C-alpha cells in the first residue's frame, strides 16, 4: 500500500510517499480502508520530534481518518463495509490502518469521508474542553481564538451546538468570513481584541475563552473574562508558552484550566465512545459539520503539513487517499 513516511526529524519537508506492507491488525483490531486523513498540528510537531511521543523514523503519521471497515473482530459492533471515522493515533496517512474498536466510530451518511476525517481529534478535543473542563452552560458566551483553523472552527460549532453565544478571534477579514461560515455570532480581529470584546459583552466579559494559540494574547484573554470565567488552555500554535501571575485569578474569581484530552482518555478509552454518542446527534443534524479548508492528495502531504506549520490554514486540512 501507499503510505506517507517521516524519514527524518527535519520538519514537514522530511516526508516521502513509499510503498509499504499492509498493516497487520493485532488480535481484536479493526482494519480500515482509508479514504481521507485529517492533518493536525501534532503531525507537524512529529516531523520535528517535538511532540510528547517521539517515534523513530521512518514512521507513518496521521491520527485521524475516515473510510470503510475492511475487517473487524466479532463482538465489535462493526462489519466490513461500514462507514467510519477513526482515531488510530499513528498510521493514518496511508491506504489502510489498523485500530482498536474503541477508537472507531460510525460516520453519518450525510458526512463525506473528507469531512469525516476532520471530526475525531478536533471535535472530541473541543467537546472535552467545553463540556467537561469548561463546564459550559447554555446561554454563556465563548471567545474562541484561532477561530478560522481546524480546532477553531470545531470550537465555534461545538460551543454553538451547546447553546452558547460565540465570539471568534481571527487574524484577517478573510478568516473572519471563515469563522462566520462556521457559525460564529460575532468576529473580532486579534490585534487589540480586548476592547471590541468588552463592547460586545457590555463590559461584562466572556464566560469561557478557548485558546489553542497561546503567545501574547494570554493576558488580554484573562482580562476579557467575566466573574467566574474560565480560560481553557488547548495548545500553543503561536509558539510561545505564556505565563500567568496568579494574583490575576483572585481579582475576578477566574480560572485557567488545562485541556489535556489525550492524557484524560488514554487511561479510560471508553470515554471516546461516550463522547461520540454525545456529539453524534449534532453530526446527524448538521449542527457539527467540519469546515474543510484545503484538500491535498496523499503525494502532497508535505504541502498540507507546511500549510499548518505556517498558520495559513482556513478550515480543516485533509489528505485525500481515495475518492469518496
C-alpha positions in Angstrom: 0.0 0.0 0.0 1.0 3.7 -0.3 1.9 5.5 2.9 3.4 8.8 3.9 6.6 8.3 6.0 8.5 10.8 8.1 12.1 9.8 7.1 14.0 12.3 9.3 13.1 14.8 12.0 13.7 17.9 9.8 10.2 19.3 9.5 7.3 18.9 7.0 9.7 18.6 4.1 11.0 15.3 5.5 8.1 13.2 4.4 8.0 10.8 1.5 5.4 8.6 -0.1 6.5 5.0 -0.1 5.2 1.5 -0.9 4.9 -0.3 2.4 3.5 -3.6 3.6 -0.1 -3.7 4.7 -0.7 -3.2 8.4 -1.3 -6.4 10.3 -4.1 -5.9 12.8 -3.4 -7.3 16.2 -6.0 -9.7 17.7 -9.2 -7.7 18.3 -8.3 -4.8 16.0 -10.2 -3.3 13.1 -8.7 -2.8 9.6 -9.9 0.3 7.9 -9.6 1.3 4.2 -8.7 4.9 4.4 -10.5 7.4 2.1 -9.3 10.6 3.8 -7.0 11.6 6.6 -7.1 14.7 8.8 -3.9 16.7 9.2 -3.3 18.0 12.7 -0.8 20.3 14.4 0.7 17.3 16.3 1.6 15.8 12.9 3.7 18.9 12.2 5.4 18.6 15.6 6.1 14.9 15.0 8.0 15.8 11.8 10.4 17.7 14.1 10.5 15.3 17.0 8.8 17.9 19.2 5.7 16.0 20.2 5.4 14.3 23.5 5.6 11.0 21.6 8.8 10.6 19.6 8.8 7.6 17.3 12.0 6.8 15.5 11.9 7.4 11.7 10.7 6.1 9.4 7.2 6.2 10.7 3.7 6.9 9.3 2.0 9.9 10.9 -1.8 10.6 10.8 -4.0 10.3 13.9 -7.5 10.6 12.3 -9.1 9.0 9.3 -12.4 8.3 7.6 -13.2 5.3 5.4 -14.7 1.9 5.4 -14.2 -1.2 7.5 -12.2 -3.9 5.7 -12.3 -6.4 8.6 -13.5 -6.4 12.2 -13.5 -8.8 15.1 -16.7 -10.4 16.3 -18.5 -8.5 19.0 -17.0 -5.2 18.0 -20.3 -3.9 16.6 -18.5 -3.3 13.3 -18.7 -5.1 9.9 -17.0 -4.9 6.6 -18.3 -2.0 4.5 -19.3 0.2 7.5 -18.6 3.9 7.0 -16.5 5.0 9.9 -14.3 7.7 11.4 -11.3 6.5 13.5 -8.6 7.9 15.7 -5.7 5.4 15.3 -3.1 7.8 16.8 -0.5 6.9 14.1 -0.5 5.4 10.7 -3.4 7.3 9.2 -1.5 8.8 6.3 -1.9 5.5 4.4 -4.3 3.5 2.3 -5.1 1.2 5.3 -4.8 1.5 9.0 -5.4 -0.8 12.0 -7.1 0.5 15.1 -8.8 -0.8 18.3 -12.6 -0.9 18.1 -12.8 1.7 20.9 -11.4 4.4 18.6 -13.6 3.5 15.5 -16.9 5.3 15.3 -20.0 5.2 13.0 -19.9 8.0 10.4 -23.3 9.5 9.5 -24.3 9.1 5.8 -24.7 12.9 5.5 -21.0 13.4 6.0 -18.5 12.8 3.3 -15.3 10.9 4.1 -13.4 14.2 3.5 -15.5 15.9 6.2 -15.5 12.9 8.4 -11.7 12.8 8.6 -11.9 16.2 10.3 -14.0 15.1 13.2 -12.1 12.8 15.6 -9.3 14.9 17.0 -10.7 18.4 16.8 -14.3 17.8 17.7 -13.6 15.4 20.5 -10.9 17.7 21.9 -13.2 20.8 21.9 -16.1 18.8 23.3 -13.9 17.7 26.2 -12.7 21.3 26.6 -16.0 23.0 26.6 -18.4 20.4 28.1 -16.2 18.8 30.7 -13.2 21.1 31.5 -15.0 24.4 30.8 -18.4 23.3 32.3 -20.1 25.4 29.5 -23.8 26.1 30.1 -26.4 27.2 27.5 -26.7 30.9 27.4 -23.0 31.6 28.2 -20.6 33.5 25.9 -17.5 31.8 24.5 -14.5 33.6 23.0 -12.6 31.3 20.5 -9.0 32.2 19.5 -7.7 30.9 16.1 -11.3 30.6 15.1 -10.6 30.0 11.4 -8.4 27.0 11.8 -9.4 23.3 12.3 -9.6 23.4 16.1 -11.1 26.9 16.0 -14.0 26.1 13.5 -14.7 23.0 15.5 -14.9 25.0 18.7 -17.2 27.6 17.2 -19.6 24.9 16.1 -19.4 22.9 19.3 -20.0 26.0 21.5 -23.0 27.0 19.4 -24.4 23.4 19.4 -24.1 23.5 23.3 -26.2 26.7 23.3 -23.5 29.4 23.7 -23.0 32.7 22.1 -19.7 32.6 20.1 -17.3 35.5 19.5 -14.5 34.5 17.1 -11.0 36.0 17.2 -9.2 35.9 13.8 -6.1 37.5 12.3 -7.7 38.7 9.0 -11.0 39.7 7.5 -10.8 36.7 5.2 -10.5 34.4 8.2 -13.4 36.3 9.8 -15.6 35.1 6.9 -14.5 31.5 7.6 -15.4 31.8 11.3 -18.8 33.2 10.3 -19.3 30.3 8.0 -18.6 28.0 10.9 -21.3 29.7 12.9 -19.7 32.5 14.9 -22.2 35.1 16.1 -19.6 37.9 16.0 -15.9 38.2 14.9 -13.1 40.4 16.1 -9.5 40.9 14.9 -6.8 39.5 17.1 -4.9 42.8 17.1 -6.5 44.7 20.0 -9.3 42.2 20.5 -9.9 43.1 24.2 -11.7 46.4 23.5 -14.2 45.1 20.9 -14.9 42.0 23.1 -15.7 44.4 26.0 -18.1 46.3 23.8 -19.8 43.2 22.5 -20.4 42.0 26.1 -21.5 45.3 27.6 -18.3 45.4 29.6 -19.1 42.2 31.4 -16.7 39.9 29.6 -17.0 36.4 28.4 -17.7 33.2 30.4 -15.2 31.0 28.6 -12.1 31.6 26.4 -10.9 28.7 24.3 -7.3 29.2 23.4 -5.3 26.9 21.1 -2.9 29.7 20.2 -1.2 31.0 23.4 1.5 33.6 23.0 1.0 37.3 23.7 -2.9 37.1 23.7 -3.0 35.3 27.0 -3.1 38.3 29.4 -5.8 40.1 27.5 -7.7 36.9 27.4 -7.7 36.8 31.2 -8.8 40.4 31.3 -11.7 39.5 29.0 -13.2 37.0 31.4 -16.4 37.8 33.3 -16.5 36.9 37.0 -16.0 33.2 37.5 -14.9 32.9 33.9 -12.7 30.0 32.6 -9.7 30.2 30.2 -9.2 26.9 28.5 -5.6 26.2 27.5 -5.7 23.9 24.5 -2.4 24.5 22.8 0.3 26.8 21.7 0.2 27.2 17.9 1.5 30.7 18.4 4.8 29.2 19.6 5.3 30.9 22.9 4.0 29.3 26.1 2.6 32.1 28.2 2.9 32.5 32.0 0.3 33.8 34.4 0.6 35.9 37.5 -1.8 34.1 39.8 -2.9 37.2 41.6 -4.9 38.0 38.4 -7.0 34.9 39.2 -8.1 36.3 42.5 -9.4 39.6 41.2 -12.5 38.2 39.4 -12.5 34.6 40.7 -11.4 33.4 37.3 -9.8 30.1 36.3 -7.0 28.9 34.0 -7.9 25.3 33.0 -5.7 22.8 31.3 -7.2 20.8 28.5 -5.3 17.5 28.1 -7.7 15.4 26.1 -5.2 12.6 25.4 -4.0 12.5 28.9 -7.6 12.1 30.1 -8.8 9.4 27.8 -5.7 7.2 27.4 -6.3 5.5 30.8 -10.1 5.4 30.1 -10.6 4.6 26.3 -14.3 4.0 26.8 -14.6 7.8 27.2 -14.2 8.3 23.5 -17.3 6.2 22.7 -19.2 8.2 25.3 -18.1 11.4 23.6 -19.1 10.2 20.2 -22.5 9.2 21.4 -23.0 12.7 22.8 -21.9 14.5 19.6 -23.5 12.1 17.1 -26.9 13.8 17.2 -25.2 17.1 16.3 -23.3 15.4 13.5 -26.5 13.9 12.1 -28.4 17.2 12.4 -25.6 19.2 10.7 -25.0 21.4 13.8 -21.5 19.9 13.7 -20.3 20.0 10.1 -16.5 20.1 9.6 -15.5 23.1 7.5 -12.9 21.7 5.1 -10.4 24.3 4.0 -8.0 22.5 1.7 -7.7 19.0 0.4 -4.3 17.6 -0.8 -3.6 14.3 -2.5 -1.5 11.8 -0.4 1.5 12.7 -2.6 1.4 16.3 -1.4 1.4 15.6 2.3 4.4 17.9 2.8 2.3 20.8 1.4 -0.5 20.0 3.8 1.9 20.0 6.7 3.5 23.2 5.6 0.1 24.9 5.5 -0.5 24.1 9.1 3.1 24.9 10.1 2.8 28.4 8.5 -0.6 29.0 10.2 -2.1 29.6 6.8 -4.9 27.1 7.2 -8.5 28.3 7.0 -10.7 25.4 8.0 -9.6 21.7 8.2 -6.7 20.5 6.2 -7.3 17.0 4.8 -5.4 14.4 2.7 -7.4 12.6 0.1 -6.4 9.0 -0.1 -9.3 7.6 -2.2 -12.2 9.3 -3.9 -15.4 9.5 -1.7 
